[in-house]
């Protein structure tokens, strides 16, 4: 009898190493989940395949979904969602915390923009996938909530819901409420960034673009994902640049920030800066 080879890989994220990327097991609030998503969609699973990555060091599973409704962002009618793990031939890779998609089923997906290629990632691993089903009696589309989301249920529409579910319409409205509320950057927040580009605004003046270098969780209702865009203007004063930072773009939602930093004269791209919001 042929013995199958299995590779068991465990990725465990603890509080001192938070990350929103697909290997995350850290618990996120619904507000954080919504803010960290570039796109939120209702989509139906139409296909799934597993393969080795380009370096042949990891198996990944790609799920193809047909988008039925967009709750946040802009995506094409067909998308791919990539997760670590899967099986190729007689080699398997199991990643705890990954979402298990049922064929032809519908889900509300909280997505991160593709890092490479065209495939999206789930925010917070399985936390970013909510199963949708149609109630047999009312024919109403409903969303199945995780066990720890009872507070979310109370905030949504629909009295007398089947235990652990909410109407899709109420779910959508709650997402819209969070998106419309915008983001407030708290005073004293520390943002580590790296400057990625500059644009001339005249002699001795630059517009500066930077990105955060780590995930930041200021409180239970806010997250600043790694790669968040931070912008400002720099003025050449004597032998240094004085940079005034004024805007943060969190997955397409803009927020004001007030911070300043000084850098020696010269090219700015590639420099690491720590910002303190006032």
Backbone torsions as a table, in degrees:
resi	resn	phi	psi	omega
1	UNK	NA	135.4	-178.1
2	UNK	-74.3	128.5	178.6
3	UNK	-90.2	123.0	-179.2
4	UNK	-82.1	140.1	179.1
5	UNK	-94.6	127.9	178.4
6	UNK	-122.3	138.3	175.3
7	UNK	-109.0	122.5	179.1
8	UNK	-107.4	117.8	-177.9
9	UNK	-120.2	127.5	178.8
10	UNK	-112.1	127.4	173.7
11	UNK	-114.0	116.0	-177.6
12	UNK	-120.2	120.4	177.6
13	UNK	-102.0	129.0	177.8
14	UNK	-115.1	173.6	-170.3
15	UNK	-58.3	-31.1	-176.7
16	UNK	-80.2	-9.0	179.3
17	UNK	-132.1	59.7	-178.5
18	UNK	-70.6	145.0	176.3
19	UNK	-156.4	138.4	-179.6
20	UNK	-86.9	-15.6	-176.3
21	UNK	-57.6	174.8	-166.9
22	UNK	-64.2	-12.2	179.7
23	UNK	-95.6	24.4	-175.7
24	UNK	-87.0	136.4	170.4
25	UNK	-120.8	3.6	-179.8
26	UNK	-70.7	138.3	-178.1
27	UNK	-73.9	135.0	-180.0
28	UNK	-122.1	142.6	174.5
29	UNK	-72.3	165.6	-179.5
30	UNK	-64.6	-36.1	177.2
31	UNK	-62.8	-44.3	178.7
32	UNK	-63.9	-41.2	179.2
33	UNK	-60.1	-44.1	-179.7
34	UNK	-66.2	-44.6	-178.5
35	UNK	-66.2	-36.0	-176.9
36	UNK	-76.6	-8.7	-177.1
37	UNK	-92.0	130.1	172.1
38	UNK	-77.3	-29.9	-178.2
39	UNK	-144.0	141.3	174.2
40	UNK	-129.9	124.3	-174.2
41	UNK	-137.2	155.4	164.8
42	UNK	-98.7	123.9	-173.3
43	UNK	-143.7	155.3	179.1
44	UNK	-109.3	135.0	178.1
45	UNK	-71.5	126.2	179.3
46	UNK	-121.3	-7.6	179.4
47	UNK	-176.1	159.5	179.7
48	UNK	-155.9	139.6	178.8
49	UNK	-147.2	149.2	177.1
50	UNK	-115.6	146.2	-178.2
51	UNK	-156.4	166.2	172.2
52	UNK	-77.3	148.4	174.3
53	UNK	-72.2	177.2	-173.1
54	UNK	-61.1	-33.7	-179.1
55	UNK	-87.1	-2.0	-179.2
56	UNK	58.6	37.6	179.4
57	UNK	-112.9	-10.9	-175.2
58	UNK	-154.1	141.8	173.3
59	UNK	-89.3	135.9	176.5
60	UNK	-126.6	151.0	177.4
61	UNK	-114.8	127.6	-178.9
62	UNK	-110.8	121.8	179.2
63	UNK	-106.2	124.0	178.3
64	UNK	-92.0	131.0	-175.9
65	UNK	-130.1	142.6	173.6
66	UNK	-96.1	121.0	-175.9
67	UNK	-77.3	126.1	179.5
68	UNK	-100.0	-30.0	-175.2
69	UNK	-159.1	141.7	178.1
70	UNK	-108.7	124.3	179.7
71	UNK	-98.4	-25.4	178.0
72	UNK	-156.9	140.0	175.3
73	UNK	86.2	-164.0	-178.0
74	UNK	-143.2	118.9	-179.9
75	UNK	-133.8	158.8	175.7
76	UNK	-70.0	173.7	-176.5
77	UNK	-70.7	-20.4	177.2
78	UNK	-130.3	130.7	-178.5
79	UNK	-130.4	161.8	173.7
80	UNK	-117.5	137.3	177.9
81	UNK	-118.0	120.5	-177.0
82	UNK	-103.2	135.5	175.0
83	UNK	-131.7	150.1	175.4
84	UNK	-71.9	145.2	178.5
85	UNK	103.7	169.0	-179.2
86	UNK	134.8	-167.1	-178.1
87	UNK	-137.9	130.6	175.4
88	UNK	-126.2	116.1	-176.6
89	UNK	62.4	-126.2	179.8
90	UNK	-102.6	18.9	177.8
91	UNK	-115.8	127.0	-179.0
92	UNK	-124.1	153.5	178.5
93	UNK	-134.7	118.8	-178.0
94	UNK	-105.3	126.9	179.9
95	UNK	-121.4	103.3	178.0
96	UNK	-57.4	140.0	179.9
97	UNK	97.3	-9.1	177.4
98	UNK	-75.4	152.9	178.1
99	UNK	-79.9	141.8	175.0
100	UNK	-105.2	114.0	-177.7
101	UNK	-94.7	132.7	176.2
102	UNK	-89.8	138.8	-179.0
103	UNK	-57.5	138.5	175.5
104	UNK	66.0	3.4	-179.4
105	UNK	-85.3	159.5	179.1
106	UNK	-104.8	147.7	179.8
107	UNK	-142.3	153.7	162.9
108	UNK	-94.6	122.5	-173.4
109	UNK	-112.4	130.2	174.6
110	UNK	-101.0	114.0	-166.0
111	UNK	-115.8	145.7	168.6
112	UNK	-97.4	151.1	177.0
113	UNK	-65.6	149.9	-179.8
114	UNK	-59.6	132.8	175.6
115	UNK	-79.0	-42.6	176.2
116	UNK	-141.4	146.3	-179.3
117	UNK	72.6	-150.8	-174.3
118	UNK	-117.3	-2.1	-176.0
119	UNK	-84.9	135.5	175.7
120	UNK	-80.0	166.2	171.4
121	UNK	-120.7	152.1	174.4
122	UNK	-78.7	137.5	173.5
123	UNK	-74.5	127.5	177.5
124	UNK	66.6	28.0	179.1
125	UNK	56.3	-126.2	-175.6
126	UNK	-64.4	-19.0	176.7
127	UNK	-62.4	-21.3	-177.1
128	UNK	-93.2	14.9	179.4
129	UNK	-133.8	116.4	178.9
130	UNK	-113.2	121.5	-179.7
131	UNK	-69.6	137.6	176.4
132	UNK	-113.1	136.9	176.6
133	UNK	-139.4	165.9	178.8
134	UNK	-105.0	123.4	179.8
135	UNK	-62.1	130.1	-174.8
136	UNK	-66.6	-28.9	-177.5
137	UNK	-89.3	-45.7	-174.7
138	UNK	-96.3	-13.6	-175.6
139	UNK	60.5	23.0	178.8
140	UNK	-88.5	137.2	175.6
141	UNK	-73.2	129.6	-177.2
142	UNK	-130.4	155.1	-179.2
143	UNK	-111.4	131.7	177.2
144	UNK	-87.0	124.5	-177.7
145	UNK	-96.3	147.8	171.2
146	UNK	-61.6	160.4	-176.3
147	UNK	-61.3	-28.6	-176.8
148	UNK	-90.4	13.6	-177.1
149	UNK	-108.7	29.1	-178.4
150	UNK	-64.1	-32.4	178.4
151	UNK	-66.3	-35.2	177.2
152	UNK	-63.0	-40.9	179.3
153	UNK	-59.6	-42.9	-178.3
154	UNK	-66.5	-23.9	-177.8
155	UNK	-85.0	-7.1	-174.5
156	UNK	-105.3	175.0	-179.2
157	UNK	-75.8	159.7	168.0
158	UNK	99.5	94.5	175.7
159	UNK	-77.1	153.3	177.3
160	UNK	69.3	28.4	179.2
161	UNK	-68.5	148.2	170.5
162	UNK	-54.8	142.1	-174.5
163	UNK	-51.0	130.9	175.7
164	UNK	77.9	13.5	179.9
165	UNK	-132.7	160.1	175.3
166	UNK	-140.3	156.0	175.8
167	UNK	-64.2	141.6	177.1
168	UNK	-58.4	-36.7	179.0
169	UNK	-61.1	-44.3	177.9
170	UNK	-66.2	-37.5	177.1
171	UNK	-59.9	-47.0	180.0
172	UNK	-60.4	-45.3	-178.8
173	UNK	-64.1	-35.4	179.6
174	UNK	-68.3	-40.7	175.0
175	UNK	-59.8	-46.1	-179.1
176	UNK	-61.5	-36.8	178.7
177	UNK	-62.2	-42.6	179.5
178	UNK	-67.3	-43.0	179.9
179	UNK	-64.2	-45.0	-177.8
180	UNK	-67.5	-26.2	-179.3
181	UNK	-68.3	-19.1	179.6
182	UNK	73.2	-167.8	-176.1
183	UNK	-130.5	135.0	176.1
184	UNK	-113.0	123.2	178.4
185	UNK	-83.8	116.7	-176.6
186	UNK	-70.5	149.9	176.8
187	UNK	-63.5	140.8	178.1
188	UNK	87.3	-2.6	179.8
189	UNK	-66.4	133.6	179.1
190	UNK	-99.8	125.3	-178.6
191	UNK	-120.7	108.1	172.1
192	UNK	-79.1	126.1	-177.9
193	UNK	-134.5	162.8	170.1
194	UNK	-124.9	133.8	179.7
195	UNK	-75.1	127.1	-175.8
196	UNK	-106.7	-25.1	-179.5
197	UNK	-163.8	161.3	174.8
198	UNK	-137.1	158.1	178.9
199	UNK	-137.4	128.6	-177.7
200	UNK	-65.2	134.2	175.1
201	UNK	-119.7	24.5	-177.8
202	UNK	119.5	176.6	-177.8
203	UNK	-60.2	124.7	176.8
204	UNK	69.7	21.0	-178.4
205	UNK	-142.2	135.5	-178.6
206	UNK	-134.9	148.9	165.5
207	UNK	-96.8	132.6	-171.4
208	UNK	-116.4	133.2	175.4
209	UNK	-116.3	130.9	179.0
210	UNK	-134.3	166.6	176.3
211	UNK	-133.6	142.6	177.5
212	UNK	-67.0	149.4	-174.3
213	UNK	-106.3	0.7	177.4
214	UNK	-154.6	160.7	173.8
215	UNK	-75.0	139.1	-178.3
216	UNK	-127.6	130.2	179.6
217	UNK	-117.4	84.4	-176.1
218	UNK	-63.6	-35.7	178.7
219	UNK	-158.0	-177.3	-173.9
220	UNK	-69.3	-14.2	-176.3
221	UNK	-113.4	5.8	-175.7
222	UNK	-139.1	142.4	172.9
223	UNK	-141.0	140.5	173.1
224	UNK	-114.7	100.7	-175.2
225	UNK	-68.2	153.7	173.0
226	UNK	-57.6	139.8	-178.7
227	UNK	89.4	1.4	177.5
228	UNK	-61.5	136.4	-177.1
229	UNK	-80.5	131.9	174.6
230	UNK	-125.4	131.0	-175.7
231	UNK	-124.6	155.3	177.2
232	UNK	-168.4	-176.1	179.0
233	UNK	-123.4	140.8	-178.5
234	UNK	-116.0	137.5	175.8
235	UNK	-117.8	134.8	177.9
236	UNK	-81.0	115.4	179.4
237	UNK	-125.5	108.3	-177.7
238	UNK	61.8	-124.5	-177.5
239	UNK	-98.8	23.6	-179.5
240	UNK	-149.5	164.6	173.3
241	UNK	-97.6	129.4	171.9
242	UNK	-104.4	114.9	-173.9
243	UNK	-105.6	128.9	177.6
244	UNK	-112.4	110.0	-177.2
245	UNK	-90.1	133.0	-173.5
246	UNK	-135.9	-4.1	-176.0
247	UNK	-148.8	140.9	175.2
248	UNK	-123.8	137.5	178.4
249	UNK	-117.0	101.4	-178.8
250	UNK	-97.5	98.5	178.2
251	UNK	50.7	44.3	176.5
252	UNK	91.0	-3.2	176.7
253	UNK	-108.0	122.1	-174.9
254	UNK	-91.6	144.5	177.5
255	UNK	-141.5	147.3	177.8
256	UNK	-80.1	146.9	175.0
257	UNK	-141.3	147.2	176.5
258	UNK	-123.8	109.9	-179.9
259	UNK	-154.4	157.8	179.0
260	UNK	-141.9	155.0	177.3
261	UNK	-153.1	160.6	178.9
262	UNK	-124.4	136.6	178.7
263	UNK	-133.0	142.6	176.7
264	UNK	-58.2	151.7	179.5
265	UNK	-57.8	151.5	-178.7
266	UNK	129.8	-171.8	-179.4
267	UNK	-69.6	134.1	-176.8
268	UNK	-91.8	-35.6	-177.7
269	UNK	-54.2	136.1	-179.8
270	UNK	97.4	-12.6	-178.9
271	UNK	-81.3	139.6	175.9
272	UNK	-92.6	134.8	-176.5
273	UNK	-135.4	143.3	174.8
274	UNK	-110.1	119.3	-177.7
275	UNK	-101.7	142.2	175.8
276	UNK	-118.7	111.8	-178.3
277	UNK	-70.1	135.0	178.4
278	UNK	-100.1	NA	NA
